[in-house]
Amino acid sequence: MLKNRYSASLTSCFVISFSFFINGCRTNQPQQQPVFAGSHTCIECHETEYHTWKGSDHDHAMDTAVASTVLGDFNNATFEHNGFTSRFYTKDGKYYVHTKGPQGVPGDFQIVYTFGGRPLQQYLIPFEKGRFQTLPLTWDTQRKVWYDITDSVYKGQEIKPDDWLYWTNNGQNWNGMCAECHSTNLRKNYNPVTHVYHTTWSEIDVSCEACHGPGSEHNKWAALSERARKRDTTYGLIVQTGNITSQQLVDQCAYCHARRTSFGDFIHPLKDIFDIMSPQLPVVPNYYPDGQIKEEDYVYGSFMQSKMHQNKVRCTNCHDPHSLKLKKQGNDLCLQCHKKENYDTYAHHHHKRFTGEGSPLVLDHGRKTVAVGEGSLCINCHMPGQYFMGVDFRRDHSMRIPRPDLSNELSTPNACTQCHTDKPASWAAAYTKKWYSNPTSRPNFGKTMHRADQGDTTAVPGLISLINSRQTANIVRAAATGYLINFPGTETDTLNRALLTDASSLVRREAVRNFSPHDLDDLIQSLFPLLGDSTKMVRLEATSRLAGVPRKNLDTLQKQLLSKNIDEYIATMNYSADFAASRHNLGNLYSNMGQFPEAVEQYREAIRIDNQFYPAKVNLAMLYNGLGENGKAEKLLKEVVKNHPGQSQTKYSLGLLLAEMKKYDEAVDYLQQAANEIPENPRVHYNLGQLLDFSGDTAGAEKALRHAVELDPENVQFLIALTQLYLREGKYKQAKPPALKIYKLNPNDPDARKLLDFINSKL
């Protein structure tokens, strides 16, 4: 459940839930509102399914901490970490841990719930205001040892007690981070004013009704005689799980098995997955450029990229829906669809089988052994994985063809060298080229995405091709669309406008985010139709873009629609207002609407929740600057620069602010840092040149302004500044080229003609 602070936002929040695609109720559906009846009512008719589910990961998702559920060693066991020894013990039949708590002060804490059971078990501890926090000290159920999960999740980071990620703070809060996917009929019930949780559930684990919906009406239907049951029926269930498409089935699993933003409690039924969540797209930093998993992705983001998904394969083709176990073992699982004679052969995989012949692969000075036959398994080549949370090995469900030839160029892993760790990617690439005919000709979007992420303009044709291709998965098309914003221009703008009406909700969402209007009327005409989009995900994005439109520019119906959508947006953000990112989003909304006191309050709340969440500090600083409170703005921006030295854009903003405050020496220093760190930004060099010129550093000013002109040679503002500098220095020869360019760009401007004539007269 441990997460990164910047993931909890409208675009990539980790609040977790279940979502199900539901067909509408039929005419004979009972009119009474169904309620959750409990899994015990299912046993009589569904004994096999119930006992198959019993003992599954869903069954063990959460439980009360008692002797039969607690797997960790609480027999006065100790665990030493960073110089402090924690102790696990029992008292009066209850479970306790002595460890560092709030503010890093040692204390004794009662464990009331277990969380998970394989391959690790975590523990929940109650705190004030209805909060439950996840203890970082975790039980490895395979090795039977305690370990600190932060060592693997936040490698190299020092998590201090005032950090959002510290175990007693919001980053490890069960109510907001974990609860929705570990219990049935979960209601978060967070009060954004009092910060109190009144979280409830029907059943403590993921039981029957988590997937099938409330069962009371189904139980009534089941109690009827065969003759009394209507033929055209959904059996009293409001969630249909049979006779549905592969996409509908995948969506039923997606709400928990997707890294995403959650829009609210999951309440059955819902018609579209994107009414309740917005998934993280397969882009850097959570994925590698080619879409392979890098951070936890919960499967959905990977599987949606795969050819399996495009060919209508669904979760239950491989996994039993109740036990969650694989339906078949080894390659037999894949041979349900793929021909044995084509794929389960040495000619295809080029590895020894599990025959006992040959020697295992021994690596890392004997510390790693790969058994004979492992290389013949489909999943080891096409579904390589990695460990998350220290001990949890999860496979990549994008089911891709290994491309070791791309590993060096894109810094991506490949299946070959995950086993053959003693060999370079070039060695593996040579073998794949030898074994397979032209393996590098197979489609792979990795190069395009890598270039796009780097801001390389050569990525544009590839992005356009991916977006327009019917062979590209929609989640990849959406990722490519998201990158268009990095490459403004007529071609990308025209494409992005067309994508506002794309069939894919994900693509539409990205197009709304990217949209660059020509003027206010263009913004209204282009985005207002999306306030009525079929999915909440797209409506929220459109609302955030339109909230600041002056009401005088809208007709009565438009005002009413926008007001309704703003209410929906605020309610959605308030659901997750225990996250800094949601408070930040609200701050942006209120700021755009000119409600500045409300905006300040929301930004400050975001900082209270997570004092390292720098986007809120930057936006609050900009707001303070607009309100004339530059001292407060300076303090915030300096905090960001100190704690996040890689935030070059903030250094630029701080330099401009300091110049406005007449702190010129400091301003030059920060603008110079920004110019060095983002050398491709012409306006940074322009502002630096202007300030250096004002400060009397003519040589430095000339260098900076020339750089700005080189980067943007048709920017008249830059050309004028450079020309004026040369004129003041009497350098008429140097002044003529930029002045001539000004005239060519504005041949009908009499001032441009006069300027050129003046320079010619001096020459």
Buried (B, 14 or more C-beta within 10 A) or exposed (E): BBBBBBBBBBBBBBBBBBBBBBBEBEEEBBEEEBEBBBBEBBEEEBEEBBEBBBEBBBBBBBBEBEEEBBBBBBEEBEBEBEEEEBBBBBEEEEBBBBBBBBEEEEEEBEBBBBBBBEBBBBBBBBBEEBBBBBBBBBBBBEEEBBBBBBBBBBEEEEBEBEBBBBBBBBBBBBBBBBBBBBBBBBBBBBBBEEBEBEBEBBBBBBBBBBBBBBBBBBBBBBEEEEEEBEEEBBBBBBBBBEEBEBBBBBBBBBBBBBBBBBBBBBEBBBBBBBBBBBBBBBBBEBBBBBBBBBBBBBBBBBBBBBEBBBEEBBBBBBBBBBBBEEEEEBBEBBBEEBEEEEBBEEEBBBBBBEEEEEEEBEBEEEEEEBEBBBBBBBBBBBBBBBEBBBBBEBBBBBBBBBBBBBBEEBEBBBBBBBBBEEBEBEEBBEBBBEEEEEBEEEEBBBBBBBBBBEEBEEBBEBBBBBBEBEEBBBBBBBBBBBBBBBBEEEEBBEBBBEBBEBEBBBBBBBBBBBBEBEEEEEBBEBBBEBBEBBBBBBBBBBBBBBBBBEEEEBEEEBBEBBEBBBEBBBEBBBBBBBBBBBBBBBBBBBBBBEBBEBBBBBBBBBBBBBBBBBBBBBBBBBBBBEBEBBEBBBEBBBBBBEEBEEBBBBBBBBBBBBBEBEBBEBBBBBBBBBBEBBEEBBBBBBBBBBBBBEBEBBEBBBBBBBBBBEBBEEBBEBBBBBBBBBBEEEBBEBBBBBBBBBBEBEEEEEEBBEBBEBBEEEE
